[in-house]
Amino acid sequence: MEEIDIYEKLRRKVSLWPIKVPRIKEALELFKILFTEEEAKFLAHFTAPYQDSETFDQIVEKTGKSRKEVKLLVDSLVSKGLLFKYTRKKDGQVHYSLLPMAPGIFEFYFASGPDSDKKRKVAKLMEKAYLNGYGMEVGASEYPWARVIPIEKTITINKDIPADFVILPFEQMSQFIKTARKIAVINCACRTKKACDHPLETCLIFDYSAEFMVERGYGRYLSIEEALELLEKSEKAGLIHSTLNAQTRPTFICNCCTCACLILRGLSELHNPRAIARANFIPERNEELCNKCRNCVRICPMKANVYHAPHDNEPERILFLEERCLGCGLCAYHCPKTAINLVKVKDQVPEMTPREAMMRVESERVH
């Protein structure tokens, strides 16, 4: 009973983050595999994930442990991607922070180090937890914590829409990533956990997260130009760009597939409409240019394009199911006749910063 209390206490601490970990048996089993009892007790002294970081000296004072004990614990947890470590820019001091399950433990753990029996066991438990409640928790707010970024080169200005529907910087990948200080690429945690045929080294992380992974040897820095090249490779592979639902200071850009992605599967598999915020765009097809090659049908991860075969008096055509569309631009990008372009049809503006976005996620929780 004592052991369960320790891990339950840690689960509650981790769940102070807006994306919570439900009280299910798979979650507690997961924590028991990831953390020793000593590590769980140690981490439970932290307050809230990301928000309340502490220096090494503060940890020693709060826990009453020796400096040697604290160093062994923090070094071990950091090396496994289970405790966040960063150097604060304003004072140059190293800080440590409790991590939420996502984005945090899930991404850093699975993107760190080689495959192992332990990691495969964690992956199976994570999948069970996802299907048994955690997947719905990933989309538990009227304000989704993640949003789709459209493929920039597929966007066009539609003269029929209001003039104030301008293309904003957060909707343009090239402008959005320029608000970051550092960029790195790591392996996709979702496809590490649940392998598929899509590329693995595709996820971009920024600033403190980029430093954390590169310093530990599990990521590499990219220039803005290299990051844009990687994003284009992802577009060619049929992957959807998603990021935190904020205008500035990107924390990550995932290049997602419905095979494995925790976010997209919330929509495609769990049918949760709050799983991700759709882009402000939809594809517009020029029927005269369209040669019915069906590239758009094959590439759309959400099956928003459907082939309609000719019969009786009805012609051959491609049907568009707007309710399924995320506005990602993959259909336009893969159209050989450039018969499809994205047009802006709404003007939903995210919160300005990651902190403001996550506060809104918490304030608009519905379950």
Summary of the structure (lengths in Angstrom):
residues: 367
radius of gyration: 21.8
end to end distance: 28.6
largest distance: 82.4
contacts: 1192
relative contact order: 0.13
helix: 41%
strand: 17%
